[in-house]
C-alpha cells in the first residue's frame, strides 16, 4: 500500500492559508492608522525606487550623449542674421553691447543647454496615499507568501536529507551478501582441502598395509 503524501498535502494547505494571511496584512494596512502611515511612507520609497530602476533600464546613454553634443555645439548664423546684425550696428553703435547680449540670450533661449542629471538622484511625482499603501501592502503580502513557501521548501529539503538513502541501503545490503558468499566460498574451499588431505592420508595408509605371509598389499587395486 502506497503511503499518503501527508507532508505535501500539509504544505499545500499552508500555502493556501498564507494567501489569506497576505490578504489580512493588506486589510490591516488600510484600516490601522499607524500601519497605514508606515505603509504610505515606505510605499512612496518603493515607488521612487521602481521608477528609477525603470528609467535606468530603459534609458539610452548613447542617445543622451548625442543630444548633449548637439545642445553644446556652436550655432552658425545665417546670411539674414548677418544682415540684421549689420543693420543694428549701423543704426546705433552704443546699443551694440545690449543687442549682442539680447541676441545671445535669445539664442540661449532658443537652444537650451542639455543638462545631464543622475537618474538615482531624481525625484519623481509621488503616488496618491491610497496607491502607495496598496503598493506597500502588495509587496508585504507577496513577501509573506514567498517566505512561507521558502520555509516549506527549506524544511522539506532538510527532512529529505534526514531520511536514509534507499539506494545506499540496497548497495550496503548487496555488499554484505557478496561478502557473506565470499566467506562461505572460502569456508567450503578450506573444508574441501581438509577432506582431500584426509583422503590422501587414508589412501597412503591403505597402501602401506601388506599381507604378513605373502608380503603383498592387501589392496592391490589401490597400487598406482
C-alpha positions as CSV (number, residue, x, y, z in Angstrom):
1,X,0.0,0.0,0.0
2,X,1.4,3.3,-1.0
3,X,1.5,5.8,1.9
4,X,-0.3,9.1,1.5
5,X,1.9,12.2,0.9
6,X,0.8,13.9,4.1
7,X,3.6,16.4,4.1
8,X,2.8,17.6,0.6
9,X,-0.9,17.9,1.4
10,X,0.0,19.9,4.5
11,X,2.4,22.2,2.6
12,X,-0.3,22.9,0.0
13,X,-2.7,23.7,2.8
14,X,-0.3,26.0,4.5
15,X,0.4,27.8,1.2
16,X,-3.3,28.2,0.6
17,X,-3.7,29.6,4.1
18,X,-0.8,32.0,3.6
19,X,-2.8,33.8,0.9
20,X,-5.5,34.6,3.5
21,X,-2.7,35.9,5.8
22,X,-1.4,38.1,3.0
23,X,-4.9,39.5,2.4
24,X,-5.3,40.2,6.1
25,X,-2.0,42.1,6.1
26,X,-3.3,44.2,3.1
27,X,-6.5,44.9,5.0
28,X,-4.6,46.0,8.1
29,X,-2.5,48.3,6.0
30,X,-5.7,50.2,5.1
31,X,-7.5,50.1,8.4
32,X,-4.8,50.5,11.0
33,X,-3.8,54.2,11.2
34,X,-0.1,53.7,12.2
35,X,0.3,50.9,9.8
36,X,-1.3,53.0,7.1
37,X,1.1,55.9,7.7
38,X,4.0,53.5,7.7
39,X,2.8,51.8,4.5
40,X,2.3,55.1,2.8
41,X,5.8,56.3,3.7
42,X,7.6,53.3,2.5
43,X,5.3,52.8,-0.4
44,X,6.5,56.2,-1.7
45,X,10.1,55.0,-1.3
46,X,9.3,51.8,-3.2
47,X,7.6,53.9,-6.0
48,X,10.7,56.1,-6.3
49,X,13.0,53.0,-6.4
50,X,10.8,51.3,-9.1
51,X,10.7,54.5,-11.2
52,X,14.5,54.9,-11.0
53,X,15.1,51.3,-11.9
54,X,12.7,51.5,-14.8
55,X,14.3,54.7,-16.2
56,X,17.8,53.2,-15.7
57,X,16.9,50.1,-17.6
58,X,15.1,51.9,-20.4
59,X,17.5,54.9,-20.9
60,X,19.8,55.1,-23.9
61,X,23.2,56.6,-22.9
62,X,24.3,56.9,-26.5
63,X,21.2,59.0,-27.4
64,X,21.8,61.2,-24.4
65,X,25.4,61.7,-25.4
66,X,24.4,62.7,-28.9
67,X,21.7,65.1,-27.5
68,X,24.2,66.7,-25.2
69,X,26.7,67.2,-28.1
70,X,24.0,68.8,-30.3
71,X,23.0,71.1,-27.5
72,X,26.6,72.2,-26.8
73,X,27.5,72.6,-30.4
74,X,28.0,76.2,-31.6
75,X,25.3,77.6,-33.9
76,X,26.2,79.2,-37.3
77,X,24.5,82.4,-38.2
78,X,22.6,82.6,-41.5
79,X,23.0,85.4,-44.1
80,X,19.8,87.0,-43.0
81,X,21.0,87.1,-39.4
82,X,24.3,88.7,-40.5
83,X,22.4,91.4,-42.4
84,X,20.2,92.1,-39.4
85,X,23.2,92.4,-37.2
86,X,25.0,94.8,-39.6
87,X,21.8,97.0,-39.8
88,X,21.6,97.1,-36.0
89,X,25.3,98.1,-35.7
90,X,24.9,100.9,-38.3
91,X,21.8,102.4,-36.6
92,X,23.4,102.8,-33.2
93,X,26.9,101.9,-32.0
94,X,26.2,102.4,-28.3
95,X,23.5,99.8,-28.4
96,X,25.8,97.2,-29.7
97,X,26.5,95.6,-26.4
98,X,22.9,95.4,-25.5
99,X,21.9,94.0,-28.8
100,X,24.6,91.4,-28.6
101,X,23.6,90.4,-25.1
102,X,19.9,90.2,-26.2
103,X,20.8,88.1,-29.3
104,X,22.9,85.8,-27.2
105,X,20.1,85.5,-24.6
106,X,17.6,84.8,-27.4
107,X,19.9,82.2,-28.9
108,X,20.4,80.6,-25.5
109,X,16.6,80.6,-25.0
110,X,16.2,79.1,-28.5
111,X,18.8,76.4,-27.9
112,X,18.7,75.4,-24.2
113,X,21.7,73.7,-22.8
114,X,21.4,70.0,-22.2
115,X,21.9,69.1,-18.6
116,X,22.7,65.6,-17.5
117,X,21.0,64.5,-14.3
118,X,21.8,61.3,-12.5
119,X,18.7,59.1,-12.5
120,X,19.3,57.8,-9.0
121,X,19.0,61.4,-7.6
122,X,15.9,62.3,-9.5
123,X,12.6,62.9,-7.7
124,X,9.5,61.5,-9.4
125,X,6.0,62.6,-8.9
126,X,4.7,60.8,-5.7
127,X,1.8,58.5,-5.7
128,X,-1.5,59.2,-4.0
129,X,-1.7,57.9,-0.5
130,X,-4.1,55.0,-1.3
131,X,-1.9,53.8,-4.2
132,X,1.2,54.0,-2.1
133,X,-0.5,52.0,0.7
134,X,-1.6,49.4,-1.9
135,X,1.9,49.1,-3.3
136,X,3.5,48.5,0.1
137,X,0.7,46.1,1.1
138,X,1.0,44.1,-2.1
139,X,4.8,43.9,-1.5
140,X,4.4,42.8,2.1
141,X,1.7,40.2,1.2
142,X,3.8,38.8,-1.6
143,X,6.9,38.7,0.7
144,X,4.8,36.8,3.3
145,X,3.7,34.2,0.8
146,X,7.2,33.8,-0.6
147,X,8.5,33.5,3.0
148,X,6.1,30.7,3.8
149,X,6.8,28.9,0.5
150,X,10.6,29.3,1.1
151,X,10.3,28.0,4.6
152,X,8.4,24.9,3.5
153,X,10.9,24.2,0.8
154,X,13.8,24.5,3.2
155,X,12.0,22.2,5.7
156,X,11.3,19.7,3.0
157,X,14.9,19.7,1.9
158,X,16.1,19.3,5.5
159,X,13.7,16.4,6.0
160,X,14.8,14.7,2.8
161,X,18.4,15.0,4.0
162,X,17.5,13.3,7.3
163,X,15.9,10.3,5.6
164,X,18.2,7.3,4.9
165,X,19.2,6.8,1.3
166,X,17.3,3.8,-0.1
167,X,19.8,3.2,-2.9
168,X,22.7,3.3,-0.4
169,X,20.9,0.8,1.8
170,X,20.4,-1.5,-1.1
171,X,24.0,-1.2,-2.1
172,X,25.1,-1.9,1.5
173,X,22.8,-5.0,1.6
174,X,24.2,-6.3,-1.6
175,X,27.8,-5.7,-0.4
176,X,27.0,-7.7,2.8
177,X,25.5,-10.5,0.8
178,X,28.6,-10.6,-1.5
179,X,30.9,-10.6,1.5
180,X,28.9,-13.5,3.1
181,X,29.1,-15.5,-0.1
182,X,32.8,-14.9,-0.3
183,X,33.3,-16.1,3.2
184,X,31.1,-19.1,2.5
185,X,33.2,-19.9,-0.5
186,X,36.4,-19.7,1.4
187,X,35.0,-22.0,4.1
188,X,33.9,-24.5,1.5
189,X,37.4,-24.4,-0.1
190,X,39.1,-25.0,3.3
191,X,36.7,-27.9,4.0
192,X,37.4,-29.4,0.6
193,X,41.2,-29.1,1.1
194,X,40.9,-30.8,4.5
195,X,38.8,-33.6,3.0
196,X,41.3,-34.1,0.2
197,X,44.2,-34.3,2.7
198,X,42.3,-36.8,4.8
199,X,41.6,-38.9,1.8
200,X,45.2,-38.9,0.7
201,X,46.4,-39.9,4.1
202,X,43.9,-42.7,4.3
203,X,45.0,-43.9,0.8
204,X,48.6,-43.9,1.9
205,X,47.7,-45.9,5.0
206,X,45.8,-48.5,3.0
207,X,48.7,-48.8,0.5
208,X,51.1,-49.4,3.4
209,X,49.1,-52.4,4.6
210,X,50.5,-55.8,3.5
211,X,49.8,-59.5,4.0
212,X,52.2,-60.9,6.6
213,X,52.5,-64.2,4.8
214,X,52.7,-63.1,1.1
215,X,54.1,-59.7,1.8
216,X,51.7,-58.3,-0.8
217,X,49.5,-55.3,-0.5
218,X,46.1,-56.0,0.9
219,X,44.6,-53.6,-1.6
220,X,46.4,-54.1,-4.9
221,X,43.8,-52.1,-6.8
222,X,45.0,-49.0,-4.9
223,X,48.5,-49.6,-6.1
224,X,49.4,-46.8,-8.5
